[in-house]
Amino acid sequence: MSENFETLRTVESSGALQTRMAVLCEARANGRDRRRSSRRAFDAIMRAYGRRPTEQPFYEETRTINVGIHGALLLMAMPVEDGQKLLLINEVTQEQQICRIVYRRSRKTERVEVAVEFAAPHGEFWRCPPEWDQELRFAENRRFRRIILSIGTLLIWQNSKQRVISRLDSLSPGGLFIHAQDPPSERDIIDLCFTVPGGYVCGQGIVRHSRKGKGMGVQFTFINQEARARLAHLLDKLLTSNPKT
């Protein structure tokens, strides 16, 4: 159990979650919907680890009300606060996921509805029924608008087995599609780097879709702030010059 609290402590200063929380606060102030993707009713037991304002750790077995690729609605008895981080562990898969509380809603019971959000889409964490898989993947793929790039755009990627220069097919704020004859398997982690006006965009990604002889769809898992700014500037220019992409 102590290892779980240490994992939570390690990400306490995570910049990605703090940035996303600032966006949520802005959306809340402007009256926009906080939810970024559809949810499905799903009852599952989760273990939630967190810390009180006094830094005292707590642990609770909680249940999900509904889930989606970006987060879930939980039932919790432990008092928590907006913006607080939790470590969730799926009792079925034993997978771990850091999330942040985005709002709470009281019920006429001892438990409170708590909405949590992930820093990045992660539909596989829930191990949902097979018939949901296609729906979740579609929602994740279309979360961002894709930009088709010119044929000459190249990228360097590598994993533990190979280092390859490939053609970059399309790009979005959340990921990209890379042409590759022998792409890694789904859920493999790769390092990647490509040039944009103003410098390099380098980071890590997870392979979400892999087709031998075709290529792979990769979701960004880490890009530093400067590189993300360069990427955003490039996408803005491409969208402006080709709004129907």
C-alpha positions as CSV (number, residue, x, y, z in Angstrom):
1,M,0.0,0.0,0.0
2,S,2.9,2.4,0.8
3,E,4.1,2.0,-2.8
4,N,0.7,3.3,-4.1
5,F,0.9,6.4,-1.9
6,E,4.5,6.9,-3.2
7,T,3.3,6.7,-6.8
8,L,0.7,9.4,-5.9
9,R,3.3,11.6,-4.3
10,T,5.6,11.3,-7.4
11,V,3.0,13.0,-9.6
12,E,1.9,15.6,-7.1
13,S,3.8,18.3,-9.1
14,S,2.7,17.0,-12.6
15,G,2.5,19.9,-15.0
16,A,0.2,18.2,-17.4
17,L,-2.6,17.8,-14.9
18,Q,-2.2,21.3,-13.6
19,T,-2.4,22.7,-17.1
20,R,-5.5,20.7,-17.9
21,M,-7.1,21.8,-14.6
22,A,-6.5,25.5,-15.5
23,V,-8.4,24.8,-18.8
24,L,-11.2,23.2,-16.9
25,C,-11.5,26.2,-14.6
26,E,-11.6,28.5,-17.5
27,A,-14.4,26.4,-19.2
28,R,-16.3,26.3,-15.9
29,A,-16.1,30.1,-15.6
30,N,-17.4,30.5,-19.2
31,G,-20.3,28.1,-18.6
32,R,-19.1,25.5,-21.0
33,D,-19.6,21.7,-20.6
34,R,-16.8,20.1,-18.6
35,R,-17.2,16.7,-20.2
36,R,-15.0,16.1,-23.2
37,S,-16.4,12.7,-24.3
38,S,-19.5,10.5,-23.9
39,R,-19.9,8.3,-20.8
40,R,-21.4,4.8,-20.4
41,A,-23.0,3.4,-17.3
42,F,-20.5,0.9,-15.8
43,D,-20.4,-0.5,-12.3
44,A,-17.0,-1.6,-11.2
45,I,-15.0,-1.6,-7.9
46,M,-11.9,0.7,-7.8
47,R,-9.4,1.3,-5.1
48,A,-8.8,5.0,-4.6
49,Y,-5.7,6.4,-2.8
50,G,-5.3,10.1,-1.9
51,R,-4.1,12.5,0.7
52,R,-6.0,14.8,3.1
53,P,-5.1,18.5,3.3
54,T,-3.1,17.5,6.4
55,E,-1.0,15.2,4.1
56,Q,-2.4,12.2,5.9
57,P,-2.9,9.4,3.3
58,F,-6.3,7.7,2.9
59,Y,-7.6,4.6,1.0
60,E,-11.1,3.8,0.0
61,E,-12.9,1.1,-2.1
62,T,-15.2,3.0,-4.4
63,R,-17.6,2.2,-7.3
64,T,-18.0,3.7,-10.7
65,I,-21.3,5.1,-11.9
66,N,-20.3,5.8,-15.4
67,V,-17.0,5.8,-17.3
68,G,-15.4,7.2,-20.5
69,I,-12.0,7.6,-22.1
70,H,-11.3,10.8,-20.2
71,G,-12.5,9.9,-16.7
72,A,-15.4,8.7,-14.7
73,L,-18.1,9.4,-12.1
74,L,-17.4,7.7,-8.8
75,L,-19.3,7.2,-5.5
76,M,-17.0,8.1,-2.5
77,A,-17.5,8.3,1.2
78,M,-14.2,10.0,2.0
79,P,-14.3,13.8,2.0
80,V,-12.4,15.1,-1.0
81,E,-11.8,18.5,-2.7
82,D,-11.9,19.8,-6.3
83,G,-8.5,19.7,-7.8
84,Q,-7.3,16.9,-5.6
85,K,-5.3,14.0,-7.2
86,L,-6.2,10.4,-6.7
87,L,-4.5,7.2,-7.7
88,L,-7.1,4.7,-9.0
89,I,-6.5,1.0,-9.2
90,N,-8.8,-1.3,-11.2
91,E,-9.5,-4.4,-9.1
92,V,-9.9,-6.5,-12.2
93,T,-6.8,-5.6,-14.2
94,Q,-4.7,-4.1,-11.4
95,E,-3.8,-1.2,-13.7
96,Q,-3.1,2.1,-12.1
97,Q,-4.2,5.6,-13.2
98,I,-3.7,9.0,-11.8
99,C,-6.7,11.3,-12.0
100,R,-7.9,14.7,-10.7
101,I,-11.2,15.6,-9.1
102,V,-13.0,18.1,-11.2
103,Y,-16.3,18.4,-9.3
104,R,-18.4,16.8,-6.5
105,R,-22.2,16.5,-6.1
106,S,-23.9,15.5,-2.9
107,R,-26.5,12.8,-2.7
108,K,-29.1,11.9,-0.1
109,T,-26.8,9.3,1.2
110,E,-23.5,9.1,3.0
111,R,-21.7,9.0,-0.3
112,V,-20.9,11.8,-2.8
113,E,-20.7,11.7,-6.6
114,V,-17.1,12.6,-7.6
115,A,-16.2,13.3,-11.2
116,V,-12.5,12.6,-12.0
117,E,-10.5,13.2,-15.2
118,F,-7.4,11.7,-16.6
119,A,-4.5,13.7,-18.0
120,A,-4.8,11.8,-21.3
121,P,-7.5,9.5,-22.8
122,H,-7.3,6.0,-21.5
123,G,-10.3,3.9,-22.3
124,E,-8.5,0.6,-21.8
125,F,-8.1,1.3,-18.1
126,W,-11.7,0.2,-17.5
127,R,-11.7,-3.1,-19.3
128,C,-15.2,-2.4,-20.6
129,P,-17.4,-5.0,-22.4
130,P,-16.0,-5.8,-25.9
131,E,-18.9,-4.1,-27.7
132,W,-17.8,-0.8,-26.2
133,D,-14.3,-1.0,-27.6
134,Q,-15.0,0.3,-31.1
135,E,-17.1,3.2,-29.6
136,L,-14.3,4.2,-27.2
137,R,-11.6,4.1,-29.9
138,F,-13.7,6.2,-32.3
139,A,-14.3,8.8,-29.6
140,E,-10.6,9.0,-28.8
141,N,-9.5,9.1,-32.4
142,R,-11.9,12.0,-33.2
143,R,-11.3,14.0,-30.1
144,F,-8.9,16.2,-32.1
145,R,-9.1,17.4,-35.7
146,R,-6.5,15.7,-37.8
147,I,-4.3,17.6,-40.3
148,I,-3.0,15.7,-43.3
149,L,0.6,16.6,-44.0
150,S,2.7,16.9,-47.1
151,I,4.3,13.7,-48.5
152,G,7.8,14.9,-47.6
153,T,7.3,15.3,-43.9
154,L,9.6,12.9,-42.0
155,L,9.9,11.8,-38.4
156,I,12.4,9.7,-36.4
157,W,11.0,7.2,-33.9
158,Q,12.5,4.5,-31.9
159,N,11.8,1.8,-29.3
160,S,13.9,-0.9,-27.6
161,K,14.1,-2.9,-30.9
162,Q,14.6,-0.3,-33.7
163,R,15.3,3.2,-34.7
164,V,13.5,4.3,-37.9
165,I,13.0,7.3,-40.1
166,S,9.4,7.3,-41.4
167,R,6.9,9.5,-43.2
168,L,4.5,11.5,-41.0
169,D,1.0,11.2,-42.5
170,S,-1.2,13.3,-40.2
171,L,-1.0,15.3,-37.0
172,S,-3.3,16.6,-34.2
173,P,-2.7,18.1,-30.8
174,G,-3.3,14.6,-29.3
175,G,-1.2,12.5,-31.6
176,L,-0.1,11.5,-35.1
177,F,-0.2,8.7,-37.7
178,I,3.2,7.4,-38.9
179,H,3.8,5.3,-42.0
180,A,5.9,2.2,-41.1
181,Q,6.3,-1.3,-42.6
182,D,6.9,-3.0,-39.3
183,P,5.3,-0.8,-36.6
184,P,5.5,-1.8,-32.9
185,S,2.5,-3.5,-31.3
186,E,-0.4,-1.6,-29.7
187,R,0.4,-0.1,-26.3
188,D,4.2,0.0,-27.0
189,I,5.9,3.2,-26.0
190,I,8.1,5.0,-28.5
191,D,10.3,8.0,-28.5
192,L,9.7,10.4,-31.5
193,C,11.1,13.6,-32.9
194,F,10.3,15.8,-35.9
195,T,11.0,19.3,-37.0
196,V,8.5,22.2,-37.2
197,P,9.0,25.9,-37.9
198,G,10.9,27.2,-34.9
199,G,12.6,24.0,-33.8
200,Y,12.0,20.4,-32.8
201,V,9.0,18.5,-31.4
202,C,10.4,15.6,-29.4
203,G,8.7,13.4,-26.8
204,Q,7.0,10.1,-26.1
205,G,3.9,8.4,-27.3
206,I,1.9,5.2,-27.0
207,V,0.9,3.1,-30.0
208,R,-2.9,3.0,-30.1
209,H,-3.4,1.3,-33.5
210,S,-0.9,-0.8,-35.4
211,R,-1.2,-2.2,-38.9
212,K,1.7,-4.1,-40.5
213,G,2.7,-2.7,-43.8
214,K,0.6,0.4,-43.2
215,G,1.7,2.2,-40.0
216,M,0.6,3.2,-36.5
217,G,-1.6,5.7,-34.8
218,V,0.3,7.2,-31.8
219,Q,-1.1,9.2,-28.9
220,F,1.3,11.7,-27.2
221,T,2.1,10.9,-23.6
222,F,4.8,13.5,-23.0
223,I,5.9,16.6,-24.8
224,N,7.6,19.5,-23.0
225,Q,6.0,22.9,-22.9
226,E,8.2,24.5,-25.5
227,A,7.7,21.7,-28.0
228,R,3.9,21.7,-27.4
229,A,3.8,25.5,-28.1
230,R,5.6,24.9,-31.5
231,L,3.2,22.1,-32.3
232,A,0.2,24.3,-31.5
233,H,1.6,27.1,-33.7
234,L,2.1,24.8,-36.6
235,L,-1.4,23.3,-36.3
236,D,-2.9,26.8,-36.1
237,K,-1.2,27.8,-39.3
238,L,-2.2,24.6,-41.1
239,L,-5.8,25.0,-40.0
240,T,-5.9,28.6,-41.1
241,S,-4.4,27.9,-44.5
242,N,-6.6,24.8,-45.1
243,P,-9.8,25.1,-42.9
244,K,-11.5,22.1,-44.6
245,T,-8.8,19.6,-43.6
